[in-house]
Amino acid sequence: MITLASLIQGEGGTDSDLPKVSRVIRNRLKINMHLRFDSTVVYFLNKRTLNVTESDYSTPHPYNTYKNQGLPPGPIGNPGVKAIQAALRPEPGEWLFFVTTDPTNNVTKFTHSEAEFNKFVEEFRAWQRNNPGN
């Protein structure tokens, strides 16, 4: 539960996002979908960045949730009370994807559609272009 809560904490932008992130994790695990979380990749590589590279994604290690199924072998940080509560009580929903499209304002969008997810990724990339150095 603490590993799950640490992922929720690492991926969530606002308190209201945490139960939705929890649901995404549970939905992905239920269908054996890779979690594909940047937070787990950069945790192992000891980086703190929003600019995760192809090299980062392809580096084999136990915390690479792009390459490994299921939860990582342990927590990626110390989750707060709200993340633990979200781990215990995920929000009902069918979401499989989410993207923080505007990290400056903590705007995260959730969807069950991969096509819509890809649009959200483009919104994030536009934010990156407009906010160099972040």
C-alpha positions in Angstrom: 0.0 0.0 0.0 2.9 2.4 0.8 4.5 1.7 -2.6 1.1 2.5 -4.3 0.7 5.6 -2.2 4.2 6.8 -3.1 3.4 6.5 -6.8 0.2 8.5 -6.2 2.1 11.2 -4.4 4.8 11.2 -7.1 2.4 11.6 -9.9 -0.4 13.7 -8.4 -0.5 17.4 -8.9 -3.3 18.4 -6.5 -5.1 16.8 -3.7 -8.1 16.3 -5.9 -6.0 14.4 -8.5 -4.7 11.8 -6.0 -7.8 9.5 -5.9 -8.0 9.7 -9.7 -4.3 8.7 -10.0 -5.0 5.9 -7.6 -7.8 4.7 -10.0 -5.6 4.9 -13.0 -3.0 2.7 -11.3 -5.6 0.2 -10.3 -7.2 0.2 -13.7 -3.9 -0.4 -15.4 -2.9 -3.2 -13.0 -6.3 -4.9 -13.5 -5.6 -5.2 -17.3 -1.9 -5.9 -17.0 -1.0 -2.6 -18.6 2.4 -1.2 -17.9 2.2 1.8 -15.5 4.6 3.9 -17.6 5.3 6.5 -14.9 8.1 9.0 -15.4 8.3 9.3 -11.6 9.5 5.8 -11.2 12.1 6.1 -14.0 13.6 9.3 -12.6 13.5 8.0 -9.1 15.9 5.2 -9.9 18.1 7.4 -12.0 18.2 9.9 -9.2 17.0 12.8 -11.4 14.5 15.5 -10.8 13.1 16.6 -14.1 10.1 16.9 -16.3 12.3 16.2 -19.4 12.5 12.4 -19.3 14.5 11.2 -22.3 14.3 8.2 -24.5 17.5 7.0 -23.0 15.9 7.3 -19.5 12.9 5.2 -20.6 15.1 2.5 -22.2 17.4 2.1 -19.2 16.7 -1.3 -17.7 16.2 -1.3 -13.9 13.6 -2.6 -11.4 11.8 0.8 -11.2 11.3 1.2 -14.9 7.5 0.9 -15.2 7.8 1.3 -19.0 9.7 -2.0 -19.2 8.4 -3.9 -16.1 4.8 -4.9 -15.3 3.2 -4.1 -12.0 4.3 -2.0 -9.1 8.0 -1.2 -8.6 9.8 -3.2 -5.9 9.4 -0.5 -3.3 8.2 3.1 -2.6 9.7 6.0 -4.6 9.2 8.5 -1.8 7.4 9.2 1.5 3.7 9.5 0.7 1.5 11.9 2.7 -1.7 11.2 4.4 -3.9 12.2 1.4 -1.9 9.9 -0.9 -2.3 7.0 1.5 -6.1 7.8 1.8 -6.3 7.8 -2.1 -4.5 4.5 -2.2 -7.1 3.1 0.1 -10.1 4.8 -1.6 -9.6 5.5 -5.3 -12.1 7.5 -7.1 -14.5 5.5 -9.3 -13.7 5.9 -13.0 -12.5 4.2 -16.2 -9.4 6.3 -16.7 -6.3 4.6 -18.0 -4.3 7.8 -18.8 -3.4 11.1 -17.3 -1.1 14.0 -18.2 -0.2 17.1 -16.3 -0.6 19.5 -19.2 0.3 22.6 -17.3 2.7 21.9 -14.4 2.8 25.6 -13.5 -0.8 25.6 -12.6 -1.1 21.9 -11.6 -3.6 21.1 -14.4 -3.9 17.4 -14.9 -6.2 15.8 -17.4 -7.6 12.2 -17.2 -9.0 10.0 -19.9 -9.7 6.4 -20.9 -8.8 7.1 -24.6 -5.3 6.7 -25.9 -6.0 9.2 -28.7 -7.1 11.8 -26.2 -4.1 11.0 -24.0 -1.9 11.7 -27.0 -3.6 15.1 -27.4 -2.8 15.8 -23.7 0.8 14.9 -24.3 0.9 17.5 -27.1 -0.5 20.1 -24.7 2.3 19.2 -22.2 4.9 19.5 -25.0 3.5 23.0 -25.9 3.8 23.9 -22.2 7.4 22.7 -22.3 8.2 24.8 -25.4 6.7 27.9 -23.7 8.6 27.2 -20.4 12.2 26.4 -21.3 14.3 25.2 -18.5 11.5 23.5 -16.6 
